[in-house]
Amino acid sequence: MKAFENELPKNSFLRIHKSYIVNLKKVDRYDSKCVEIEKMKLPLSRTRKTQLSQALDVIVN
């Protein structure tokens, strides 16, 4: 998973959990425990929540 993560563009994709990497442009919403993409809920690691918030701020602005 780590090698795959390194191949993806850093500004478009983020690893949100040990088993999940998401396209930041596809995130519909998120909270402290999960990320929602097209009605699918994926777990969000506690340690990645801040990174997700910052990455989404960059994309929105």
C-alpha distances in whole Angstrom, upper triangle without the diagonal:
4,6,5,6,9,10,11,14,14,18,16,13,12,9,12,11,8,8,9,9,12,15,17,20,20,20,24,24,22,24,23,21,20,19,21,20,23,24,21,20,16,16,16,15,19,17,16,19,21,18,18,22,22,20,22,25,24,24,27,29
4,5,5,6,9,10,13,13,16,16,13,11,9,12,12,9,10,11,10,14,16,18,21,21,21,25,25,23,24,23,22,21,20,22,22,25,26,23,22,18,18,17,16,19,16,15,18,20,17,17,21,21,19,21,24,23,23,26,28
4,5,5,7,9,12,13,16,16,13,13,12,15,15,13,13,13,12,15,16,19,21,22,23,26,27,26,27,27,25,24,23,25,23,26,28,25,24,21,21,20,19,22,20,18,22,23,19,20,23,23,20,23,26,24,24,27,29
4,5,5,7,11,12,15,14,11,11,10,14,14,12,11,11,9,12,13,16,18,19,20,23,24,23,25,25,24,22,20,22,20,23,25,22,22,18,19,19,19,22,20,18,21,22,19,18,22,22,19,21,24,23,22,25,27
4,5,6,8,8,12,11,8,8,7,11,12,11,11,10,7,10,11,13,16,17,17,21,22,21,23,22,21,20,18,20,19,22,24,21,20,17,17,16,16,19,17,14,17,18,15,15,18,18,15,18,21,19,19,22,24
4,6,8,8,12,12,10,10,10,14,15,14,14,13,11,13,14,15,18,19,20,24,25,24,25,25,24,23,21,23,22,25,27,24,24,21,21,19,19,21,19,16,19,20,16,17,20,19,16,19,22,20,19,23,24
4,7,9,12,12,10,12,12,16,17,16,16,15,12,13,13,15,17,19,20,24,25,25,27,27,26,24,22,23,22,24,27,24,24,21,22,21,21,24,22,19,22,22,19,19,22,21,18,20,23,20,20,23,25
4,6,9,8,7,9,10,14,16,16,15,13,10,10,10,12,14,15,17,20,22,21,24,25,24,22,19,20,19,21,24,22,22,19,20,19,20,22,20,17,19,20,16,16,19,18,15,16,19,17,16,20,21
4,6,6,6,9,12,15,17,18,18,15,11,11,10,11,12,15,16,20,21,21,24,24,24,22,19,21,19,22,24,23,23,20,21,20,20,23,21,17,19,19,15,15,17,16,12,14,17,14,13,17,18
4,6,6,7,10,13,15,16,17,14,11,11,10,10,12,15,15,19,20,19,22,22,22,20,18,20,19,22,24,23,22,19,20,18,18,20,17,14,16,15,12,12,14,13,9,12,14,12,12,16,17
4,6,8,11,14,17,19,19,16,12,11,9,8,10,13,14,17,18,18,21,21,22,20,17,19,18,21,23,22,22,20,20,18,19,20,18,15,16,15,12,11,13,11,7,10,11,9,8,12,13
4,7,11,13,16,18,17,14,10,8,6,6,7,10,11,14,16,16,19,21,21,18,15,16,15,17,20,19,19,17,19,17,18,20,19,15,16,16,13,11,13,12,9,9,12,10,8,12,14
4,7,9,12,14,13,10,7,5,5,6,8,10,10,14,15,15,18,19,18,16,13,15,13,16,19,17,17,14,16,14,15,18,16,13,14,15,11,10,13,13,9,10,14,12,11,14,16
4,6,9,11,11,9,5,6,7,7,10,11,11,14,15,13,16,16,16,14,12,14,13,17,19,17,16,13,13,11,12,14,12,9,11,12,8,7,11,11,8,10,13,13,12,15,17
4,6,7,8,6,4,6,9,10,13,14,13,16,16,14,15,15,14,13,11,14,14,18,19,16,15,11,11,9,9,12,11,8,10,12,9,9,12,13,11,13,16,16,16,18,21
4,7,8,6,6,7,10,10,14,13,11,14,13,11,12,11,10,9,8,12,12,16,17,14,12,9,8,5,6,9,9,6,8,10,9,7,11,12,11,12,15,16,16,18,21
4,5,5,7,9,13,14,17,16,14,17,16,13,14,12,10,10,10,13,14,18,18,15,12,9,7,6,5,9,9,7,10,13,11,11,14,16,15,16,19,20,20,22,24
4,6,8,12,15,16,20,19,18,20,19,17,17,16,14,13,14,17,17,21,21,17,15,11,9,9,8,11,11,10,13,15,14,14,17,19,18,19,22,23,23,25,27
4,7,10,14,16,19,17,16,19,19,17,18,17,14,13,13,15,15,18,18,15,13,10,9,10,10,14,14,12,15,18,16,15,19,20,19,20,23,24,23,25,28
4,6,10,12,15,14,13,16,16,14,16,16,13,11,10,12,12,15,16,12,11,8,8,9,10,13,14,11,13,16,14,13,16,18,16,16,20,20,19,22,24
4,7,9,12,11,11,15,15,14,16,17,15,13,11,13,12,15,16,14,13,10,11,10,11,15,14,11,13,15,13,11,15,16,13,14,18,18,16,19,22
4,6,9,8,8,11,12,12,15,16,15,12,9,10,9,12,14,12,12,9,11,11,13,16,15,12,13,15,12,10,13,14,11,12,15,15,14,16,19
4,5,6,7,11,13,13,16,18,17,14,11,11,9,12,15,13,14,12,14,14,16,18,18,14,15,16,14,11,13,14,11,10,14,14,11,14,17
4,5,6,9,10,11,14,16,16,14,10,11,10,13,15,14,14,13,15,13,15,17,17,13,13,14,11,8,10,11,8,7,10,10,8,10,13
4,6,8,11,13,16,19,19,16,12,12,10,12,15,15,15,15,17,16,19,21,21,17,16,17,15,12,13,13,10,8,11,11,8,9,12
4,6,9,11,15,18,17,14,10,9,6,8,11,11,12,12,15,15,18,20,21,17,16,18,16,13,14,15,13,10,14,14,11,12,16
4,6,8,11,14,14,11,7,6,5,8,10,10,10,10,13,12,15,17,18,14,13,15,14,10,11,13,11,9,12,13,11,11,15
4,7,11,14,14,11,8,6,5,7,8,10,10,12,14,14,17,19,20,17,15,17,16,12,13,15,14,11,13,15,13,12,16
4,7,11,11,9,6,5,7,9,10,11,10,11,12,12,15,16,18,15,12,14,15,11,11,14,13,10,13,15,14,13,16
4,7,8,6,4,6,9,12,11,11,9,9,10,8,12,12,14,12,9,12,12,9,9,13,13,10,13,16,15,14,17
4,6,6,7,9,12,15,14,13,10,11,10,8,11,10,13,12,8,11,13,10,10,14,14,13,14,18,17,17,20
4,6,9,11,15,18,17,16,12,11,9,7,8,7,10,10,7,10,12,10,10,14,15,14,16,19,19,19,22
4,7,10,14,17,15,13,9,9,6,5,7,7,11,10,8,12,14,12,13,16,17,16,18,21,21,21,24
4,7,10,13,11,10,6,5,4,5,8,10,12,11,9,13,14,11,12,16,16,14,17,20,19,19,22
4,7,10,10,8,6,5,6,6,10,12,14,11,10,13,13,9,11,14,13,12,15,17,16,16,20
4,6,6,5,5,6,9,10,14,16,18,15,13,16,16,12,14,17,15,13,16,19,17,17,20
4,6,5,7,8,11,12,16,18,20,17,16,18,17,14,15,18,16,14,17,18,16,16,20
4,5,8,11,14,16,19,22,23,20,19,22,21,17,19,21,19,17,20,21,18,18,22
4,6,10,13,15,19,21,23,21,19,22,22,18,19,22,21,18,21,23,21,20,24
4,6,10,13,16,19,21,18,18,21,20,17,19,22,20,18,22,23,21,21,25
4,7,9,13,15,18,16,15,18,18,15,17,20,19,17,20,22,21,21,24
4,7,10,13,15,13,13,16,16,13,15,18,17,16,20,21,20,21,24
4,7,9,12,10,10,14,14,12,15,18,17,17,20,22,21,22,25
4,6,8,7,7,10,11,9,11,14,14,14,17,19,19,20,22
4,5,5,6,10,10,10,12,15,15,16,18,20,20,22,24
4,6,6,8,10,10,12,14,15,16,18,20,21,22,24
4,6,7,8,10,11,13,14,16,17,19,20,22,23
4,6,5,6,9,10,10,12,14,16,17,18,20
4,5,5,6,9,10,11,12,15,16,17,18
4,5,5,6,9,10,11,13,14,15,17
4,5,5,6,9,10,11,12,14,16
4,5,5,6,9,10,11,12,14
4,6,5,6,9,10,11,12
4,5,5,6,9,10,11
4,5,5,6,9,10
4,5,5,6,8
4,5,5,6
4,6,5
4,6
4
